[in-house]
Amino acid sequence: MNVSFDAADVLNSTVLESSSGSSIYQLETPKYSEGVLTTTASRRDYIDSSLLPVFQILWAGDSLENRILVVDPATRAESKARDILPSAQGGTT
């Protein structure tokens, strides 16, 4: 699947499926002067169009490989992004 973003600031934009232009996730990353940045990815509810959080990315850690943790908002379960995102040609996409 190819995706694109509807804004230059990819951490505060909508992720779109490139061929159809349909919305996949709404990304929101509040700007903090201190602490860990958290990006929340949400999808629109089909019934009332409200945004429902699907996962969060915590931008924390001391190395790029261990920095990104993906958190399920419902269970607060954490995973390293490299362990759950699809890989292409030996790298995480």
C-alpha positions in Angstrom: 0.0 0.0 0.0 1.3 3.5 -0.9 0.4 6.3 1.4 0.7 10.1 1.3 0.1 12.9 3.8 -2.2 15.9 3.4 0.2 18.4 5.1 3.9 19.1 5.2 4.0 18.4 8.9 3.6 14.6 8.8 3.1 14.4 12.6 0.0 16.6 12.3 -1.7 15.5 9.2 -4.0 12.9 7.6 -2.4 9.7 6.2 -4.1 9.0 2.9 -4.2 5.9 0.7 -2.5 7.2 -2.4 -4.5 5.7 -5.1 -8.0 6.4 -3.7 -7.2 9.4 -1.5 -9.2 7.8 1.3 -8.2 8.7 4.9 -6.4 6.0 6.8 -5.3 7.8 10.0 -5.5 11.3 11.5 -2.1 12.0 13.2 -1.9 14.5 16.0 1.3 15.4 17.9 0.9 18.2 20.4 4.0 20.5 20.7 5.6 20.2 24.1 8.5 22.3 25.4 9.5 19.4 27.8 8.9 15.7 28.1 8.1 13.0 25.6 6.3 13.8 22.4 3.3 11.5 21.7 1.7 11.1 18.3 -1.8 9.8 18.4 -3.2 8.0 15.3 -7.0 8.0 15.1 -9.7 6.8 12.7 -13.1 8.2 12.1 -16.0 6.2 13.5 -18.4 5.1 10.8 -21.5 5.9 12.9 -20.9 9.3 14.4 -17.7 10.5 12.6 -15.9 11.0 15.9 -12.1 10.3 16.0 -11.2 7.1 17.8 -7.6 6.5 18.9 -6.0 3.5 17.3 -2.5 3.7 18.6 0.1 6.1 20.0 3.7 6.5 19.2 5.9 7.7 22.1 9.1 9.4 20.8 11.4 8.4 23.6 14.6 6.5 24.1 18.3 7.0 23.7 18.9 5.3 20.3 16.9 5.4 17.0 16.4 1.7 17.1 14.8 1.7 20.5 13.3 5.2 20.4 9.8 4.6 19.0 7.3 2.7 21.2 3.8 2.0 19.8 1.2 1.9 22.5 -2.4 0.5 22.3 -4.4 3.3 24.0 -7.0 0.8 25.3 -4.5 -1.6 27.0 -1.4 0.6 27.3 0.6 -2.3 25.8 3.9 -1.2 24.3 5.9 -2.6 21.4 8.9 -1.3 19.6 7.8 0.0 16.1 10.5 -2.2 14.4 8.8 -5.3 15.9 5.3 -4.5 14.5 5.7 -2.5 11.4 6.0 -4.3 8.0 9.6 -4.6 6.7 10.7 -3.9 3.2 14.1 -5.0 1.8 15.5 -5.6 5.3 14.3 -2.3 6.8 11.3 -1.1 8.7 8.9 1.1 6.7 
